[in-house]
Amino acid sequence: MRWLLGFLLTLLTTLIFWQSPSLAMDHGPLIHGYDLAPISPGRFHLSPNIVFFQSKANYDTSGGSFDDLPNGGSYQNISGNLNTAYDMSSHWRVLGGVRLAHATSDDGTFQRTASELNEVTFGFMVTPYYAVNTKVYLELMGTVALNTFDDTTDEVITGEGTHSALTGTKISHMLSFFEIFGSLHLQYFSDGRSARTPWRVGSTVHLGTLKLIGSIFGYQSITDDKSTDTPTDRTNVTSRVNGSSQRYYSINPSLLDTQAGIGFQPFPDLQVELGATKTINGESTAEGLGAYLSVTMYWGGDDGDTASFRKQRRKILRQKPQPEDRFETKQEDYDEELFNDKKFKKRKQRRQKAIDVDKAIEDAVLEFE
């Protein structure tokens, strides 16, 4: 019953603003406290975060270089995300979330802005192997875009605005106070968009209540978009409303991005993370930099199991090479009879007899006589 209530709570949070069916997964940094959170049966996770991205250039179709947007144009996007999860058992987790986006574009002549609740995310995760130092997650995710658009739109684009589904795996392994992680997914889009393979590799350094997070991540288009042979179908729209930025709604995009962040965990059930992202390569997508701020909170769960997990994890973090012995003990022989209690008692009993003073005087007098 407890897991059923948690599932319904997560599903309710996910569907609060449900309006119309559609699926799309946004590109963003890893939130360590949420994406790689330990599983504890009966635990509820809540992670609000804000992701900022700014671009003034696009990578060309062959990659390796980028061109400034025409007329000094620019594009900005601020996404507010509310992610939730519930651990139904020691191996299953359900996930959900909503995304509110605010975008601003400048084409050198006009500025456009738009704010909308545009995506709902849902899915589940299973752990085929889960230990204190190694975690393997398999997940299936989908995101519902609440606001779609057509080629005649006159509003700045805040997201992909199309259907998608994503499946893949995440792996994490502890090496002393280093945690290395990686992920690989396959993502399908509707509306004739190209399919992608999002991936990520990185590491987290655990320093007590502090965490240093770094990763390289991105995605690669593996199928052709329906507009591959007629690119103006898309570029005419992005030129009109996005200042020509190809952050969204581009043809066969690929991207290589980087992340650096710092996490702070003042309490076991609360984590705060702050970081930045910077693109380093891509094809038919926006070049730019970003920043993010996230908070992750937990409620409930198997406290005994969680305490044990933390104890083992701390033991791994504290592991250090054993120092060599700097002193050698000298072996010496000794007479164990010295510590024999019986002999010691006998020696104590050998006491001098008391002197008879009167007899001694009498003997002395007799000697004078």
C-alpha positions as CSV (number, residue, x, y, z in Angstrom):
1,M,0.0,0.0,0.0
2,R,2.9,2.4,0.8
3,W,4.4,2.1,-2.7
4,L,0.9,2.5,-4.3
5,L,0.4,5.8,-2.4
6,G,3.8,7.0,-3.5
7,F,3.1,6.1,-7.1
8,L,-0.2,8.0,-7.0
9,L,1.5,11.0,-5.4
10,T,4.2,11.1,-8.1
11,L,1.6,10.6,-10.9
12,L,-0.5,13.4,-9.4
13,T,2.4,15.8,-9.3
14,T,3.2,14.9,-12.9
15,L,-0.3,15.4,-14.2
16,I,-1.3,18.6,-12.4
17,F,-1.0,20.7,-15.5
18,W,-1.9,18.1,-18.1
19,Q,-3.3,19.7,-21.2
20,S,-2.5,17.7,-24.4
21,P,-0.4,14.6,-25.3
22,S,3.0,15.0,-26.8
23,L,6.6,13.8,-25.9
24,A,10.1,15.5,-25.8
25,M,13.2,15.3,-23.6
26,D,15.1,18.5,-23.0
27,H,18.9,18.7,-23.0
28,G,20.6,19.7,-19.8
29,P,23.2,19.1,-17.1
30,L,23.3,16.2,-14.7
31,I,21.7,16.8,-11.3
32,H,23.8,14.4,-9.2
33,G,21.5,14.4,-6.2
34,Y,18.5,13.5,-8.3
35,D,19.8,11.5,-11.3
36,L,22.1,9.2,-9.3
37,A,20.2,9.2,-6.0
38,P,20.4,6.0,-3.9
39,I,17.3,3.9,-3.9
40,S,15.5,3.5,-0.5
41,P,12.1,1.8,-0.5
42,G,9.3,4.1,0.4
43,R,11.3,7.3,-0.2
44,F,9.9,10.3,-2.1
45,H,12.3,12.6,-4.0
46,L,11.6,16.2,-5.0
47,S,14.1,18.3,-7.0
48,P,13.3,21.8,-8.3
49,N,16.0,23.3,-10.5
50,I,16.6,26.3,-12.8
51,V,18.7,25.9,-16.0
52,F,19.8,29.0,-18.0
53,F,21.2,28.9,-21.6
54,Q,22.4,31.8,-23.8
55,S,23.6,31.7,-27.4
56,K,24.8,34.1,-30.0
57,A,26.0,31.6,-32.6
58,N,25.2,28.3,-34.4
59,Y,27.5,25.3,-35.2
60,D,27.4,24.7,-38.9
61,T,26.1,21.5,-40.5
62,S,29.6,19.9,-40.7
63,G,30.6,20.7,-37.1
64,G,33.9,22.0,-35.8
65,S,33.1,25.7,-36.2
66,F,30.3,28.1,-35.5
67,D,28.9,31.3,-37.0
68,D,27.5,34.3,-35.2
69,L,23.7,34.8,-35.5
70,P,22.8,37.4,-38.2
71,N,22.5,41.1,-37.3
72,G,24.0,40.4,-33.8
73,G,21.1,38.3,-32.8
74,S,20.8,36.2,-29.7
75,Y,18.7,33.6,-27.9
76,Q,18.1,32.9,-24.2
77,N,16.2,30.2,-22.5
78,I,15.4,29.8,-18.7
79,S,13.8,26.5,-17.7
80,G,12.3,25.9,-14.3
81,N,12.0,22.1,-13.7
82,L,10.2,20.2,-10.9
83,N,11.3,16.6,-10.8
84,T,9.8,13.9,-8.6
85,A,10.5,10.3,-7.9
86,Y,9.2,7.5,-5.6
87,D,11.1,4.3,-4.7
88,M,8.5,1.5,-4.8
89,S,11.0,-1.1,-3.7
90,S,14.8,-1.7,-3.5
91,H,14.9,-2.1,-7.3
92,W,12.0,0.0,-8.7
93,R,11.5,3.8,-9.0
94,V,8.8,5.8,-10.7
95,L,9.7,9.3,-12.0
96,G,7.8,12.4,-13.0
97,G,8.2,16.1,-13.6
98,V,7.1,19.4,-15.2
99,R,9.0,22.1,-17.0
100,L,8.2,25.8,-17.3
101,A,10.3,27.7,-19.9
102,H,10.8,31.4,-20.6
103,A,12.6,32.3,-23.9
104,T,13.8,35.6,-25.4
105,S,15.1,36.0,-29.0
106,D,16.5,39.1,-30.7
107,D,17.0,39.1,-34.5
108,G,18.5,42.6,-34.6
109,T,15.1,44.3,-35.3
110,F,12.5,42.6,-33.1
111,Q,12.6,41.0,-29.6
112,R,10.2,38.2,-28.9
113,T,9.5,36.6,-25.5
114,A,7.3,33.7,-24.4
115,S,6.7,31.9,-21.2
116,E,4.8,28.6,-21.0
117,L,4.4,25.4,-19.1
118,N,5.5,23.3,-22.0
119,E,6.5,19.8,-20.8
120,V,5.5,16.9,-18.5
121,T,7.9,14.1,-17.9
122,F,7.1,10.6,-16.7
123,G,8.8,7.2,-16.6
124,F,10.3,4.5,-14.4
125,M,13.7,3.1,-13.4
126,V,14.9,-0.4,-12.4
127,T,18.2,-1.5,-10.9
128,P,19.4,-5.0,-12.1
129,Y,22.5,-4.5,-10.0
130,Y,22.8,-2.3,-6.9
131,A,25.5,-2.3,-4.3
132,V,27.1,0.2,-2.0
133,N,29.9,1.0,-4.5
134,T,28.3,0.1,-7.8
135,K,24.9,1.1,-9.2
136,V,23.3,0.2,-12.5
137,Y,20.1,1.9,-13.6
138,L,17.8,1.0,-16.6
139,E,15.2,3.6,-17.4
140,L,12.4,4.3,-19.8
141,M,11.2,8.0,-20.0
142,G,8.8,10.1,-21.9
143,T,8.1,13.8,-21.9
144,V,4.7,15.4,-22.8
145,A,5.0,18.8,-24.6
146,L,2.0,20.7,-23.6
147,N,2.4,23.4,-26.3
148,T,3.1,22.5,-29.8
149,F,3.6,24.9,-32.7
150,D,3.4,25.0,-36.5
151,D,5.4,26.6,-39.3
152,T,3.3,29.7,-39.1
153,T,4.1,30.5,-35.5
154,D,5.1,34.1,-34.6
155,E,6.3,33.2,-31.0
156,V,9.8,32.4,-29.9
157,I,10.3,28.7,-29.5
158,T,10.7,27.5,-25.9
159,G,11.3,23.8,-26.5
160,E,11.2,21.1,-29.2
161,G,7.4,21.0,-29.1
162,T,7.1,17.4,-30.3
163,H,6.8,13.8,-29.0
164,S,9.7,11.7,-27.9
165,A,10.5,8.6,-25.8
166,L,13.9,7.8,-24.2
167,T,15.4,4.5,-22.9
168,G,18.9,3.6,-21.8
169,T,21.2,3.0,-18.8
170,K,23.2,4.8,-16.2
171,I,26.1,3.4,-14.3
172,S,28.0,4.7,-11.2
173,H,31.0,3.2,-9.4
174,M,32.9,4.4,-6.3
175,L,36.7,4.4,-6.2
176,S,37.6,5.7,-2.8
177,F,36.2,9.2,-2.7
178,F,35.9,9.3,-6.5
179,E,32.6,8.4,-8.1
180,I,32.7,7.8,-11.9
181,F,29.5,7.6,-13.9
182,G,28.3,7.2,-17.4
183,S,25.0,6.9,-19.4
184,L,23.9,6.0,-22.8
185,H,20.3,6.4,-24.1
186,L,18.3,6.1,-27.3
187,Q,15.7,8.8,-28.0
188,Y,12.9,8.7,-30.5
189,F,10.9,11.8,-31.7
190,S,7.6,12.1,-33.5
191,D,6.8,14.7,-36.2
192,G,9.5,13.2,-38.4
193,R,12.4,14.4,-36.3
194,S,15.7,12.5,-36.3
195,A,16.4,10.0,-33.5
196,R,19.3,10.7,-31.1
197,T,21.7,8.9,-28.8
198,P,22.2,11.1,-25.7
199,W,25.3,10.1,-23.7
200,R,27.4,11.3,-20.7
201,V,30.6,10.4,-18.9
202,G,31.9,12.2,-15.7
203,S,33.1,12.0,-12.2
204,T,32.1,13.3,-8.7
205,V,34.7,14.0,-6.0
206,H,33.2,13.5,-2.5
207,L,34.7,15.8,0.1
208,G,32.5,15.3,3.1
209,T,29.5,17.6,2.7
210,L,30.9,19.0,-0.6
211,K,30.9,17.4,-4.0
212,L,32.8,18.5,-7.1
213,I,31.0,17.4,-10.3
214,G,32.4,17.3,-13.8
215,S,31.0,15.7,-17.0
216,I,31.2,15.7,-20.8
217,F,27.8,15.0,-22.4
218,G,25.9,15.4,-25.6
219,Y,23.9,13.6,-28.3
220,Q,24.2,12.4,-31.8
221,S,21.5,12.2,-34.5
222,I,21.4,8.7,-36.0
223,T,18.5,9.0,-38.4
224,D,17.6,11.7,-41.0
225,D,15.0,14.3,-40.3
226,K,12.0,14.5,-42.6
227,S,13.2,18.0,-43.7
228,T,16.8,16.9,-44.5
229,D,16.3,17.6,-48.2
230,T,14.2,20.8,-47.6
231,P,16.0,22.6,-44.8
232,T,14.3,25.9,-45.4
233,D,11.1,24.4,-43.8
234,R,12.9,24.8,-40.5
235,T,15.3,27.7,-41.1
236,N,12.6,30.0,-42.2
237,V,10.8,29.5,-38.8
238,T,13.9,29.8,-36.6
239,S,15.1,32.9,-38.6
240,R,11.7,34.6,-38.0
241,V,11.1,33.8,-34.3
242,N,14.4,32.6,-32.8
243,G,16.8,35.1,-34.1
244,S,18.1,32.2,-36.3
245,S,19.2,30.2,-33.2
246,Q,19.0,26.5,-33.6
247,R,18.8,25.6,-30.0
248,Y,15.5,23.9,-30.9
249,Y,13.7,22.8,-34.0
250,S,16.9,22.1,-36.0
251,I,17.6,19.4,-38.6
252,N,19.8,16.4,-37.6
253,P,21.5,18.2,-34.6
254,S,24.4,16.8,-32.7
255,L,26.1,18.4,-29.7
256,L,29.2,18.0,-27.4
257,D,28.8,19.9,-24.1
258,T,30.7,20.2,-20.8
259,Q,29.5,20.6,-17.2
260,A,31.3,21.7,-14.0
261,G,29.5,22.1,-10.7
262,I,29.7,22.0,-6.9
263,G,27.3,20.3,-4.5
264,F,26.6,20.9,-0.9
265,Q,24.9,18.5,1.4
266,P,24.3,20.0,4.8
267,F,21.9,17.3,5.8
268,P,21.5,13.7,4.6
269,D,18.1,14.5,3.1
270,L,19.0,17.8,1.5
271,Q,21.4,18.7,-1.3
272,V,22.1,21.9,-3.2
273,E,24.0,22.1,-6.5
274,L,25.3,25.0,-8.6
275,G,27.2,24.8,-11.8
276,A,27.8,25.9,-15.4
277,T,27.8,24.3,-18.9
278,K,29.7,25.2,-22.1
279,T,29.3,23.8,-25.5
280,I,32.5,22.8,-27.3
281,N,31.3,21.3,-30.6
282,G,28.2,20.4,-32.5
283,E,26.3,20.3,-35.8
284,S,23.2,22.3,-36.7
285,T,22.7,23.4,-33.1
286,A,23.3,26.4,-30.9
287,E,26.7,27.3,-29.5
288,G,26.6,28.9,-26.0
289,L,27.0,28.6,-22.3
290,G,24.7,28.0,-19.4
291,A,24.3,27.8,-15.7
292,Y,22.1,25.8,-13.3
293,L,20.9,25.7,-9.7
294,S,19.2,22.7,-8.1
295,V,17.9,21.5,-4.8
296,T,17.1,17.9,-4.0
297,M,15.1,16.8,-1.0
298,Y,14.0,13.4,0.4
299,W,11.2,12.2,2.6
300,G,10.6,8.8,4.1
301,G,12.2,5.6,3.1
302,D,13.7,2.6,5.0
303,D,15.8,4.6,7.6
304,G,17.6,1.5,8.8
305,D,18.6,0.5,5.3
306,T,19.6,4.1,4.5
307,A,21.8,4.4,7.6
308,S,23.5,1.1,6.8
309,F,24.1,2.3,3.2
310,R,25.6,5.6,4.4
311,K,27.9,3.8,6.9
312,Q,29.3,1.5,4.2
313,R,29.7,4.4,1.8
314,R,31.6,6.4,4.4
315,K,33.9,3.5,4.9
316,I,34.7,3.4,1.2
317,L,35.3,7.1,1.1
318,R,37.7,6.8,4.0
319,Q,39.8,4.0,2.5
320,K,43.5,5.0,2.2
321,P,46.6,3.0,1.5
322,Q,48.0,1.4,4.7
323,P,51.3,3.0,5.8
324,E,54.4,0.8,6.1
325,D,55.6,-0.1,9.6
326,R,58.3,2.4,10.6
327,F,59.5,0.4,13.7
328,E,60.5,-3.2,14.2
329,T,59.9,-4.9,17.5
330,K,62.9,-6.6,19.1
331,Q,62.3,-10.1,20.3
332,E,63.9,-10.9,23.7
333,D,63.9,-13.9,26.0
334,Y,63.0,-13.6,29.7
335,D,62.6,-16.0,32.6
336,E,58.9,-16.6,33.0
337,E,59.6,-17.9,36.5
338,L,60.1,-14.3,37.5
339,F,56.4,-13.8,37.2
340,N,55.5,-17.0,39.0
341,D,53.0,-16.1,41.8
342,K,54.0,-19.0,44.1
343,K,57.7,-18.1,44.2
344,F,56.8,-14.5,44.7
345,K,54.7,-15.4,47.7
346,K,57.4,-17.6,49.2
347,R,59.9,-14.8,48.9
348,K,57.5,-12.5,50.7
349,Q,57.3,-15.1,53.5
350,R,61.0,-15.2,54.1
351,R,61.1,-12.6,56.8
352,Q,63.8,-12.0,59.6
353,K,62.8,-13.4,63.0
354,A,62.0,-10.9,65.8
355,I,65.0,-10.3,68.3
356,D,64.4,-11.2,72.0
357,V,65.9,-8.1,73.7
358,D,66.0,-9.6,77.3
359,K,67.8,-12.8,76.2
360,A,70.3,-10.7,74.2
361,I,71.2,-8.6,77.4
362,E,71.5,-11.8,79.5
363,D,73.9,-13.3,76.9
364,A,76.0,-10.2,76.9
365,V,76.3,-10.2,80.8
366,L,77.4,-13.8,80.8
367,E,80.1,-13.0,78.3
368,F,81.6,-10.3,80.6
369,E,81.7,-12.7,83.5
